[in-house]
Amino acid sequence: MTAPASSPIAAGSRGGAPTDRLLLGAGWMLLSALLFGIGNAAVRQASTVMDPIEVVFFRNLFSLMCMLPWALGAGAPACRAVLAERRLRPYLSRAMTSLCAMGAWFYSVAHIPLATATAVSFAIPLFVTAGAALMLRERVRARRLVAVCVGFAGVLIVLRPGSATVDAAFLMLLVHCTAAAATVLQMRALSRKDSPAVIVTFLGLLVTPMALVPALFVWTWPSWTVLGGLVLLGGLLTLGQLAMTRALALAESSAMMPYDYARLPFTAAIAWVAFGEVMDLWGWVGAAVIAVSALYTMHRDAAEGRKARQVAKPA
């Protein structure tokens, strides 16, 4: 299924050379990185006043509320098609891995500086790249693999292994990385058939009741101020999810994930403004290495696009 022609998500999915789709996907991925950076700051703030698993529930509840008007209107035929064609099973699998990834992530950012947690999460592209080659049979070009490895080297510079004590929060980050990589691969497979809006809608429909059960054991009623922040949180992360899903629908996951490294400088800036957290010099060096890896990939994609257009021109 494709997104409705009137949908802004569908606007970038029509036409264009393969390399043009790569560049458009990169733009969606960078927008996703910014939205997730802001959303993670909201997660940190919410997790200081309520249990992270309850934050997971509200995040998905308000995400679902954002998508329901579309799902009950223009998107109803596409959503019904998933049920009519009995394709709910992969959505259930993705919902379970997403719930695991979100729960582990929300716990981690409540206990670890945002920039550090974000840096550790960049192990995800390594799992995604390997999984894309083994499970989805995607062709992983050498320069894409190099970009991922260079970006991960930047993460190691930020973390400087051995400089911090490994505790439960860091272990939960590893759980998050594994589950998030599985989620990305499932998202890529689902996007071959369904639009980003359908994928995000079913995520909310399935994860919200799944998250409610454990949330009831730690339930506290949020104040109106906190509730407003949770609405904002749900909206921001929903938009980020839509942007990432759009990017993964335009190009292979192994091509898109290097651009996700932009989350680190975005998050570092937001953490400084919101919480006064400051990365040291080595942190910025690592962030620069990460940014260069993504910019190099974008530059090469643009160069290939120009070359392809020149070849396609009539003599």
C-alpha positions as CSV (number, residue, x, y, z in Angstrom):
1,M,0.0,0.0,0.0
2,T,1.1,3.6,-0.6
3,A,0.3,6.7,1.4
4,P,-2.7,8.7,0.0
5,A,-1.7,11.3,-2.6
6,S,-2.9,14.1,-0.3
7,S,-0.6,12.9,2.5
8,P,2.6,14.8,3.1
9,I,4.3,11.5,3.8
10,A,3.5,10.4,0.3
11,A,4.8,13.5,-1.3
12,G,8.4,12.4,-1.3
13,S,7.8,8.8,-2.4
14,R,6.8,9.3,-6.0
15,G,9.2,9.2,-8.8
16,G,12.8,10.2,-9.0
17,A,16.0,8.3,-9.8
18,P,17.3,5.8,-7.2
19,T,20.0,8.3,-6.1
20,D,17.4,11.1,-5.7
21,R,15.5,8.8,-3.4
22,L,18.6,8.3,-1.4
23,L,19.0,12.0,-0.9
24,L,15.4,12.5,-0.1
25,G,15.6,9.6,2.4
26,A,18.7,11.3,4.0
27,G,16.6,14.4,4.5
28,W,13.8,12.5,6.2
29,M,16.4,10.7,8.4
30,L,18.0,14.0,9.5
31,L,14.6,15.4,10.4
32,S,13.9,12.2,12.4
33,A,17.2,12.6,14.2
34,L,16.2,16.1,15.3
35,L,12.7,15.1,16.4
36,F,14.1,12.2,18.4
37,G,16.6,14.4,20.1
38,I,13.9,16.8,21.3
39,G,11.7,13.9,22.2
40,N,14.4,12.2,24.3
41,A,14.8,15.3,26.3
42,A,11.0,15.1,27.0
43,V,11.5,11.5,28.0
44,R,14.2,12.4,30.5
45,Q,12.0,15.1,32.0
46,A,8.9,12.8,32.3
47,S,11.0,9.9,33.7
48,T,12.0,12.1,36.7
49,V,8.4,12.2,37.9
50,M,7.0,8.8,36.9
51,D,8.2,5.3,36.2
52,P,9.7,4.9,32.7
53,I,7.3,2.1,31.8
54,E,4.3,4.4,32.5
55,V,6.0,7.0,30.2
56,V,6.2,4.3,27.5
57,F,2.4,3.7,27.9
58,F,1.5,7.4,27.6
59,R,4.0,7.9,24.7
60,N,2.2,5.2,22.7
61,L,-1.3,6.3,23.8
62,F,-0.8,9.9,22.6
63,S,1.0,8.7,19.4
64,L,-2.1,6.6,18.7
65,M,-4.4,9.5,19.3
66,C,-2.3,11.5,16.8
67,M,-2.8,8.8,14.1
68,L,-6.5,7.9,14.8
69,P,-8.0,10.7,12.8
70,W,-6.1,9.6,9.7
71,A,-6.7,5.9,10.4
72,L,-10.5,6.4,10.7
73,G,-10.6,8.7,7.6
74,A,-8.3,8.7,4.6
75,G,-6.2,5.8,5.9
76,A,-9.1,3.5,6.7
77,P,-8.9,1.4,3.5
78,A,-5.1,0.9,3.9
79,C,-5.6,-0.2,7.6
80,R,-8.4,-2.5,6.8
81,A,-6.3,-4.1,4.1
82,V,-3.7,-5.3,6.7
83,L,-6.5,-7.1,8.6
84,A,-8.3,-8.4,5.5
85,E,-5.0,-9.8,4.1
86,R,-4.1,-11.4,7.4
87,R,-0.8,-9.5,7.7
88,L,-1.1,-8.7,11.4
89,R,1.5,-11.2,12.5
90,P,4.6,-9.2,11.5
91,Y,3.1,-6.1,13.2
92,L,2.7,-8.1,16.4
93,S,6.3,-9.1,16.2
94,R,7.4,-5.5,15.6
95,A,5.2,-4.3,18.5
96,M,6.9,-6.7,20.9
97,T,10.4,-5.7,19.9
98,S,9.4,-2.0,19.9
99,L,8.0,-2.3,23.4
100,C,11.2,-3.9,24.6
101,A,13.4,-1.2,22.9
102,M,11.3,1.7,24.2
103,G,11.2,0.3,27.8
104,A,15.0,-0.2,27.9
105,W,15.6,3.2,26.3
106,F,13.3,5.1,28.6
107,Y,14.9,3.5,31.6
108,S,18.4,4.3,30.3
109,V,17.9,8.0,29.6
110,A,16.4,8.4,33.1
111,H,19.8,7.4,34.6
112,I,22.5,8.3,32.0
113,P,23.4,11.7,30.4
114,L,21.4,12.1,27.2
115,A,24.5,12.5,24.9
116,T,26.2,9.4,26.4
117,A,23.1,7.3,26.1
118,T,22.6,8.5,22.5
119,A,26.3,7.6,21.7
120,V,25.9,4.1,23.0
121,S,22.7,3.7,21.0
122,F,24.8,4.1,17.8
123,A,25.7,0.4,18.0
124,I,22.3,-0.1,16.4
125,P,23.5,0.5,12.8
126,L,26.1,-2.3,13.2
127,F,23.3,-4.7,14.0
128,V,21.1,-3.3,11.3
129,T,23.7,-3.5,8.6
130,A,24.6,-7.1,9.5
131,G,20.9,-8.0,9.7
132,A,20.0,-6.3,6.4
133,A,22.6,-8.4,4.6
134,L,21.7,-11.7,6.3
135,M,17.9,-11.4,6.7
136,L,16.7,-9.0,4.0
137,R,19.4,-9.9,1.4
138,E,20.3,-6.2,0.9
139,R,23.5,-5.4,-0.8
140,V,25.8,-3.5,1.6
141,R,28.3,-1.4,-0.4
142,A,31.8,-1.0,1.0
143,R,31.5,2.7,1.5
144,R,28.3,2.4,3.4
145,L,29.9,-0.2,5.7
146,V,32.9,2.1,6.1
147,A,30.6,5.0,7.0
148,V,29.0,3.0,9.7
149,C,32.3,1.8,11.1
150,V,33.8,5.4,11.1
151,G,30.7,6.6,12.9
152,F,31.0,3.9,15.5
153,A,34.6,4.9,16.0
154,G,33.3,8.4,16.8
155,V,31.0,6.8,19.4
156,L,34.0,5.1,21.0
157,I,35.8,8.4,21.2
158,V,32.8,9.9,23.0
159,L,32.5,7.0,25.4
160,R,36.2,6.2,26.0
161,P,35.5,2.6,27.3
162,G,36.7,2.2,30.8
163,S,36.0,5.8,31.8
164,A,32.6,4.9,33.3
165,T,31.2,2.2,35.5
166,V,28.9,-0.3,33.7
167,D,25.7,-0.6,35.6
168,A,22.1,-1.7,35.0
169,A,21.4,1.4,32.9
170,F,24.2,0.6,30.5
171,L,23.1,-3.0,30.3
172,M,19.6,-1.8,29.4
173,L,21.1,0.2,26.6
174,L,22.5,-3.0,25.1
175,V,19.0,-4.5,25.3
176,H,17.7,-1.4,23.6
177,C,20.3,-1.6,20.8
178,T,19.5,-5.2,20.0
179,A,15.7,-4.7,20.1
180,A,15.9,-1.5,18.2
181,A,17.9,-3.1,15.4
182,A,15.3,-5.8,15.1
183,T,12.6,-3.2,15.0
184,V,14.4,-1.2,12.2
185,L,14.7,-4.4,10.1
186,Q,11.0,-5.2,10.6
187,M,10.1,-1.7,9.7
188,R,12.1,-2.0,6.5
189,A,10.3,-5.2,5.6
190,L,6.8,-3.8,6.4
191,S,7.5,-0.6,4.4
192,R,7.8,-2.7,1.2
193,K,4.0,-3.3,1.4
194,D,2.5,-0.5,3.6
195,S,2.8,3.2,4.0
196,P,4.6,4.8,7.0
197,A,1.3,6.1,8.4
198,V,-0.1,2.5,8.4
199,I,3.0,1.2,10.1
200,V,3.0,3.8,12.8
201,T,-0.7,3.5,13.4
202,F,-0.5,-0.3,14.0
203,L,2.4,0.3,16.3
204,G,0.3,2.5,18.5
205,L,-2.7,0.1,18.3
206,L,-0.7,-2.9,19.5
207,V,2.0,-1.4,21.8
208,T,-0.4,0.8,23.9
209,P,-2.3,-2.2,25.5
210,M,0.9,-4.1,25.8
211,A,2.5,-1.3,27.7
212,L,-0.6,-0.7,29.9
213,V,-0.3,-4.0,31.7
214,P,3.1,-3.5,33.3
215,A,2.3,0.2,33.8
216,L,-0.6,-0.6,36.1
217,F,1.8,-2.1,38.6
218,V,3.7,1.3,39.0
219,W,0.8,3.6,38.2
220,T,0.8,7.2,39.4
221,W,-1.6,9.8,38.1
222,P,0.3,12.6,36.3
223,S,-0.4,16.3,37.0
224,W,-1.9,18.4,34.2
225,T,1.5,19.9,33.5
226,V,3.1,16.5,33.2
227,L,0.2,15.3,31.1
228,G,0.8,18.2,28.7
229,G,4.4,17.3,28.4
230,L,3.5,13.7,27.7
231,V,1.2,14.9,24.8
232,L,4.1,16.8,23.4
233,L,6.3,13.8,23.8
234,G,3.9,11.5,22.0
235,G,3.6,14.0,19.1
236,L,7.3,14.6,18.7
237,L,8.2,10.9,18.7
238,T,5.3,10.0,16.4
239,L,6.6,12.6,13.8
240,G,10.1,11.2,14.3
241,Q,8.8,7.7,13.7
242,L,7.0,8.8,10.5
243,A,10.1,10.5,9.2
244,M,12.3,7.5,9.9
245,T,9.8,5.1,8.3
246,R,9.6,7.3,5.2
247,A,13.4,7.3,4.9
248,L,13.5,3.5,5.2
249,A,10.8,3.2,2.6
250,L,12.8,5.3,0.1
251,A,16.1,3.5,0.5
252,E,17.9,0.5,2.0
253,S,18.3,0.6,5.8
254,S,22.1,0.1,5.4
255,A,22.1,3.3,3.4
256,M,19.9,5.4,5.7
257,M,21.3,4.5,9.2
258,P,24.6,6.4,8.9
259,Y,22.5,9.6,8.8
260,D,21.1,8.7,12.2
261,Y,24.4,9.7,13.7
262,A,23.2,13.3,13.5
263,R,21.2,12.6,16.7
264,L,24.3,12.9,18.8
265,P,25.2,16.6,18.1
266,F,21.4,17.4,18.1
267,T,21.0,15.7,21.5
268,A,24.1,17.2,22.9
269,A,22.9,20.7,22.1
270,I,19.4,20.0,23.5
271,A,20.8,18.5,26.7
272,W,23.0,21.6,27.3
273,V,20.0,23.9,26.9
274,A,17.5,21.8,28.8
275,F,19.6,20.2,31.6
276,G,23.0,22.0,31.6
277,E,24.8,18.7,30.5
278,V,28.0,19.5,28.7
279,M,30.1,17.1,26.6
280,D,33.8,17.4,27.0
281,L,36.4,18.0,24.2
282,W,36.7,14.4,23.4
283,G,32.9,14.1,23.1
284,W,32.8,16.9,20.5
285,V,35.7,15.2,18.6
286,G,33.7,12.0,18.5
287,A,30.6,13.9,17.4
288,A,32.6,15.5,14.6
289,V,33.8,12.1,13.4
290,I,30.3,10.9,13.4
291,A,29.0,13.9,11.5
292,V,31.8,13.6,8.9
293,S,30.9,9.9,8.2
294,A,27.3,10.9,7.5
295,L,28.2,14.0,5.4
296,Y,30.7,11.9,3.4
297,T,27.9,9.4,2.5
298,M,25.6,12.2,1.5
299,H,28.3,13.8,-0.7
300,R,28.9,10.5,-2.5
301,D,25.2,10.0,-3.0
302,A,24.9,13.5,-4.5
303,A,27.9,12.9,-6.8
304,E,26.4,9.6,-8.1
305,G,23.1,11.4,-8.7
306,R,24.8,14.1,-10.8
307,K,26.6,11.4,-12.8
308,A,23.4,9.4,-13.3
309,R,21.6,12.5,-14.6
310,Q,24.4,13.3,-17.0
311,V,24.3,9.8,-18.4
312,A,20.6,9.9,-18.8
313,K,20.6,13.1,-20.8
314,P,19.9,12.7,-24.5
315,A,22.9,13.3,-26.8
